[in-house]
């Protein structure tokens, strides 16, 4: 019952007149994956206690203090996203490719010229650049036969109590003007889509990413304690084009089919601060122990959405079409804060093993606006999502100028028990070659997740079971000087 109630509130907010922003949007922009350089990705992003990699600026900026030389890195990447969906016994899949820039950055390492045996601050380092940490490119197709309900049943219930002149211009009014909703009286409606054998089909194609421009400062005290801070300027873009269709397989009825096409374009800019410490309690030739800790403030986004819909219907008596106006809305999103604890063991020049623990509570995300209170949406966020415990593990073996790397990640489900799945696991691997001042790193990241997807909210509605697989191939080119 709890699961259904939350879905009902979420669906209401999705089709409300006031806006098109939902709890799902807040979760999408709050869940951060790992990206950036190939070395970082190849070790599963478990770099919070290692340092000396540009990606750490977006995780534990104290790692910047480990640098002893200036460095420039550039990381092109190829990404693939594939989703397999099973709905009422029918299975479909689709995929999408994307070429992108995972990272570009410059580190400036400034020695204080302290003598080796003289205590004090050894280095003060500065860095700036760009890290990419979310990729939204994907295609999904869902198809199956439904004998018990139609999307028009939901629209008829939502239209209840409204006269035709006050119907939602992006949903129920479309259905009314394409003859899919009929009037029982001035404020009550019925569906003109007969039940029995409806072939339902939905395709969703998404584009976009989340990137962070980082400005970081870190210092090295006596090669034992490193402190650092990052100002992150986040940029996000998310575009979604979806097509929902119902076809009547019973030729004896006048209704034949309808199609709903929807477009959503979201852009946002935000800022956050990250603070980190890295301490080396054991520093021997054969073993170095590093402990790291970092805190990320929420990201404070200013968001802009634009959306529109068109609906087409076909009856034996004729065809109908209606287009919505262009909707737009400006609002704010605050994502949850994060806390990260890290441990790394470095075995001389032979290799390193590392682990990160990350805590984030997705129920703390909030949507806000001066013109709309978001009470329903924020209620769903508080009661649908929960705190997660994310684990990242990495290892690196050094073989002279050549290094082998691997990693494993578990990102816990953001949903409260019994609502949905959403856990993400990743297996990573890679290698690196260092030649004097030049280095080349390659990484492969394979991530999987499962989740239920509801075409719409209706009593006893079966969800589609989705399995999403993403793959990333990263190549970092670097120069130390």
N, C-alpha and C positions, 0 to 999 in steps of 0.2 A: 504493500500500500504506500509506503514511504517513497519507493522508487517511482510509482505512477504519479503521485502527487507532485513531486518535484519536476517530473517531465511535463506535466500539465501546465505548471507555472512557467516553465522555460518556454514551452510552445506558445503560450499566451503572449509572452514578452516578444517572441520572435515575430508575431504577426500583428502586434499592436500598432495603432495608428501613429503613436508619438515617435517611435524610433525603430531601428532595425538592429540594435545592439543587444547582445545576450550574454549570459554567463559563459557560453562557449567561446565568445570572443575574448573575454577576460582570461580564460584559461589558455587559449592559443598563444597569447602574447606574454603570458607569465611563465610558460614552460620553455626553458632554455636548454638547448642541447650543447654539445661541445663542437668546436670548429677551430679555425685559425690555421696554424702551421701543421705540416705533415708529421713532424716529430711529436708534437703534442697529441695529435689525433691518433698516431700509431701506438701510443702508450695509453690509449683510452682516456686522455685528458686528465690523468692522475699526476698533475704537475704542481700541486699546491705547495709541496715542500722541496721541490727540485730547483726551480728557477732557471734563469739564463735561457729563456725561450719567450718569444714575443707574445705568445698566447696567454702567458701567465698574467699579463697586464689586465686581462678580463676575468681572472680568477683570484690570484693572490699577488697583488702588485709588489709585494716585498721581494718577489723573485727577480725583479728588475735590478735589485741591488747586487745580485750575484755576478752580473756582467763585469768583465775586465777590459773588453774592447768594444769599439763601436761596431754596429751591425746593421745590415739592410737585408730584409727578407721579402720575398714575393711568392705567393702561393696560388696558382691556378688550380681549379678543381672541376671534376665532372661528377654530376649527381644523377641518380636514377631513383624514382619512386614508383612502386608498384603496389596496388591494392587488389586483393581478391575478396569478393563479397558473395555470401550465400544467403539467399532469401527464399523462404518457403520451398526449399529443396532445389532451387536453381542457383548455379554458381557462375559468376562472371568475373573477369579481371581486365585490368588495363594498366598502362604505365606511362611515365613521362621522363624525358631526359632534360638535363639543364647543365649548361657550362657557366661557371661563375668564378669569382675571385674570393678565395678563402681568407687571404690576409695580404696586407702590404704594410710595412712598418720600418721605422728607423730608430735605432738606439744610439744615444750619445753617452759614453762612459767617461766620467771625469775623475781622475785620480787627485787626491788631496796632497799627494807627495809625502805622506807620512812614511817614516822609516818602517821596515818590516817588523822590527821588534818594539816599535813605539806604539803604545795603545792610543786609540782614538778613531775618528771617522776616516776610513780608507778611500771610499768612493762615494760620489754623489752623482747619480745617473738620471738621465731624462730620456723619455721616449714618446713618440706619437705615431699614430697610424690607424689602421682599420682591421677589425676582426669580424668575420661573418659567423653567426652561431645558430641560425635557424634557416631552413630552406622549405618553402611552402609549395614547391612544384610537385604536382601529383594529378593523377587521373583515377577516377573511380566510376565503375558501372555497376548498378544494382538492377536485377530483373527477376520477376517471379509473378505467379498467378495468385490473386487474392479473391476469395469467394465471400468474404464477410464484410468488407468495408471499402470506402473510397475516400479520397481526399475531400470530396464534396460533402461528405457527412460531417467532417470537421468544420468546413466553411459554413454549412447550414447552421450548426450549433453556434458558431462565433457570430453569425449575422443576427441571431435571435435578439429581439428588442430594439433593433435599429431599422429606421425606415430606409428605403433605397438611397435617399439623398445623403445619408450619413454612413454608408458602408465604407470599409477600408479600401482606399484607392489602389492598394498594392496586393490585395488578396480577394476579399469577398465581392468587391465591386467588379473586379475582372470576371469572376464567375457569373455574377448577375447579368452583366452585359454580353456574355457569350452564351446565354440560355442554359447554363449549367446549374443555376439556382432558380427555383420558381417560388413565387409568393403564395403562402397559405392565407395571409391577410397582410395588413400594412407593416407588421413588424415580425412576422414569422415566416420561415422559409423551409423549403424542402429541396433535396437533391434530385436533379433530373438524370443522374447517372444510375442505372439499374444495377443491383447487386446480382452476383451469380458467377460470373467468370470474367474477371478483369485482369488483363495483362498489364502490370505496373512496371514502369521502367524509369530509372533516374540515372543521369550521368552528371558528374561533377568534375570540373577541371579547375585547378587552382594554380596561381602563380605568385611569386614574391619571395621575400626574405626578410630577416632581421639582421642588421649590421650595427656595429658599435665603433665609433671613432673614439680612440683612447688618448688621453694626455696624462702621462704618469711621471711621478718623481719618486725615487727611492734612494736609500743610503745604506752603506755598509759600515757597521761599527766593529772594528777589530776582527773582521772575518768570522764573527760569531753570531752577531745579531744584525738582522736586515729588517728595515721598515720601509713601507711604501704606501702610496695612495694613488688612485686613478680617478680622474673625472671622465665619466663615460657619457658620450652623446649618442643616443640610440636612434636609429632610423628603421622604420618598418613600412612595408608595402605588402598588401594582401589583396589579390583579385580573384574573384570566384564567379565562374559562369556555370549555371546548372540548368538542366532540362529535365522536367518531370512529365511523364506521359502515362495516360491510361487508355488502353484499347479494349473495346468490348468484343469478346470472342463469340458472343451470342448474336447471330445475324437477325434474329426475330425482333430485336429492339431498335427503336429509331436512333438512339444514341450510338455513335460509332467510335469516337475518340476525342480526347482533348490533350493539349500540350501547354505547359507553363514554363516559360523561359525567364530566368532571373539572373541579374547581374549585380554584383556587389564589389565596390572598389574602396579599399581602406588605406589611408596613409596616416603616419604618425611620427612625431618627433618627441624624444624624451631625454631626461638626464638622470644620472645616478652617481653615487660616490662609492668607491671601494677602498677599504683599508686593510692592510695585512702586515703580519709579522712572520719572520722565519728565523728560527734559532737552531744553532748547531751545538748540542750538549756534548757530543762525542766527536772528536776530530783526530783520528789516527790514520796512519798510512794504509792500513788494511781495512778500516771501517770508519765511515762517517755517518752519523745519525743526524737527520734533519727533521725538525718539527715545524709545521706551519699552521697558521690560523688566519682567517679572513672574514670580514663582514661586508655584505653588500647592502646598501640602503635600497628601498624601493625605487623603481624607475617611475618617474612622473611624466606621463605621456599627455600630449595634446593631440587629439585624434580628429580625423575628418572622414566621414562615410558618405558615399554616394551609391544609390541603388535604384533599380527600375525593374519592371516586370511586364511581360506580354503574355496573353493567353489566347489560344486558338481552339475552337471546338468544331466538331463535324457531326451533323445529324443527317438522316436521310432526307430531311426537309431543306437542308442548306448548311452552309458554313458560317461561322462567326469569328470575329477577331476584335480584341480590345487591348490597348496599350496604356500602361500607367503613366503618370507624370514622372519626372526625375526627382527622386527624394534625396535630401542631403541633411547632414546633422553634424554639429561640432560638439565634442564632449571631452572628458578627461578620463584617463585610466591610471590607477595606481597599482603596480604589481607588488607581490610580497617581497619582503626582505629575505636575505639568505645568510646562513652561517656555515663556514667550511672549516673542517679540521683535517690536517694532512700529516703523513709520516713517510719518510723516505730513508732507505738504507743504501749507502753507496759503498761498494766493495772495491776500494782502490781504483785502479784503472780498468777493472774487469766488467763492471756493470752496476745497475741500480734496480731496486724494486721499490714500488711506491704505492700508496693508497690514499684516497680522499674520502671523507664522509661529508655529505652536504645535507643540511636541513632547510626545508622551505615549506611554508604553510600556505597552500593555495586558497584557503578560505579567507585569507586576509586581502585578496584582491578586491578593488572597488571601482565601480563606474560612477561618474559624477557629471552633473551639468547644472547650469543655472536655470535652464528652462524645463528640466524634467528630473524627477526625484530618484529614478532608478530603484525604488523600494522593492519591487518584485524581483528585479534582476539581482540585486545585492543580497536579498533574502535567499535566493537559490544558491548563490555563490557560497554563503555561509553554511548552508545545510547540505549542499551537494558535494563540496570538495573538502579536503582534509590535508593534514601535514604529511609530508613524505620524507623518507630517509633514502638518499641516493648514494650509491657506492661506486667508486671508480678504482680500478686496479691496473697497474702498468709495470712493465719490466723492460729493461734494455741490457743487451749483452754487447760489450765492446770487443771487437776483434781487430786490433790495430786501427787503421783508418776506416774500417767498416763496422757498422753497428746493426744489430737485429733488434726489433721491438715487437711487443705485443701488449694487448690490454683487454679487459673485460669490464663492462659497466652494467649496473642494475639501477634503473630509475623507477622508483616506486609509483604505484597508481595514485593519481591525484584525487580519485573518487573515494567517498566513504564506502564502507563495506556494503555490498548488495546492490549498488547503483550501476556500476559499470566496471570494466577492466582498466585499460589504459597504461599498464606497466610497459616500460620500454627496456629492452636488453640490447647490448651492442658487443660485438666481437671485433677487435681491431688488430692490425698488424702493419709492419713496415720495415724499412731499412734506411740507412743513411751512409753517405760517403763524404769524408772530410779530407781535403787536400790543401794544406797550408791555410790560406785565408778563404778558400771557397768551400761550400758544402752543398750537397744535394740530398734531399730527403723525400721518400715516397711513403704513402700510407694508404691503407684500405680500411674502410669502416662499413660494417654490415649490421644494421639495426632492424629489430622486429618489434611489433606491437599488435595487440588485439583490442577490439572495442565493438560494442553494439551500436548500430546506427538505425534510428527510427525514421522512416520516410515521412511519417506524421504521427501525431498523438491521438490514439483512439483506443477505446476499451478493448482489452485482449489483443492488441496489435502485436504481431510478431516483429521483432527487430531483424535487420540483416546483420549477420556476423561477419565482421571485416578483419582481414589479416593484412597488415601493411608492412612492406619490406622496403628499406631504403639502402642504397649503396653509395659510397663516396670514394672517389679516387683523387688523392691530393699529391701535388708535387711542389715542394718548396725549393726555391733557389736562393742561396744566401751568400753574403760576402761580409767578412770581418775585416776591419781596418783600424 
